[in-house]
Amino acid sequence: MSEPLHAHSALRLRLLLSALFVPLFVAGTVFFGVWAADTGSGDSPGRGMLVVIAVVCGALALLAAADLLVVIRRLRSERGTGPR
């Protein structure tokens, strides 16, 4: 058995990706939300689809922000500067 007892992910890469995608998904949420608000009844894509995309972007922004907090906490605990 060659697997480690406690597997570690690439925390620096996760930090970089989360820091990149949080503002990207927030911007997508705002963009699609404003677009949905300005959409008329006969426009394509429809308001419902734009709202769904905005909600998905918002959920992904929350997920990326939660991962960012977890990664920061793990990095601090590895350095011994934060709560364990």
C-alpha positions in Angstrom: 0.0 0.0 0.0 1.7 3.2 -1.2 -1.0 5.7 -0.5 -0.4 8.3 2.2 -2.6 8.3 5.3 -3.5 11.9 4.8 -3.7 13.0 1.2 -3.0 16.7 0.5 -4.3 18.6 -2.5 -2.4 21.3 -4.2 -3.4 24.1 -1.9 -1.6 26.9 -3.8 -3.3 25.9 -7.0 -6.7 25.8 -5.3 -6.0 29.2 -3.8 -5.1 30.6 -7.2 -8.2 29.1 -8.9 -10.6 30.2 -6.2 -9.2 33.7 -6.1 -9.6 33.9 -9.9 -13.1 32.4 -10.1 -14.8 34.2 -7.2 -14.8 37.6 -9.0 -15.5 36.0 -12.3 -18.6 34.3 -11.1 -19.8 37.3 -9.2 -19.4 39.4 -12.4 -21.3 36.7 -14.3 -24.1 36.8 -11.7 -24.4 40.6 -12.0 -24.1 40.6 -15.8 -26.8 37.9 -16.3 -29.0 39.4 -13.6 -29.0 42.8 -15.2 -29.5 41.3 -18.6 -32.5 39.3 -17.3 -33.9 42.5 -15.8 -33.7 44.3 -19.2 -35.2 41.5 -21.2 -38.6 42.0 -22.8 -41.3 39.4 -23.2 -40.4 38.4 -26.8 -36.6 38.6 -26.5 -34.3 35.6 -27.0 -32.8 34.3 -24.8 -35.8 34.5 -22.4 -35.8 36.0 -19.0 -36.2 32.6 -17.3 -33.0 31.2 -18.9 -31.0 34.3 -18.0 -32.2 34.1 -14.4 -31.2 30.4 -14.2 -27.7 31.2 -15.5 -27.4 34.1 -13.0 -28.4 31.7 -10.1 -25.9 29.1 -11.3 -23.1 31.7 -11.4 -24.1 32.9 -7.9 -24.0 29.3 -6.6 -20.6 28.8 -8.2 -19.3 32.1 -6.7 -20.4 30.9 -3.2 -18.8 27.5 -3.8 -15.5 29.1 -4.9 -15.6 31.6 -1.9 -16.1 28.7 0.5 -13.2 26.8 -1.0 -11.1 29.9 -0.8 -11.8 30.2 2.9 -11.0 26.5 3.5 -7.7 26.8 1.6 -6.7 29.9 3.5 -7.5 28.2 6.8 -5.5 25.1 5.8 -2.5 27.1 4.7 -2.5 29.0 8.0 -2.8 25.9 10.0 0.2 24.4 8.1 2.3 27.4 8.9 1.1 27.4 12.5 -0.3 30.9 12.4 -4.0 30.1 12.7 -6.4 28.0 14.6 -6.0 24.2 14.2 
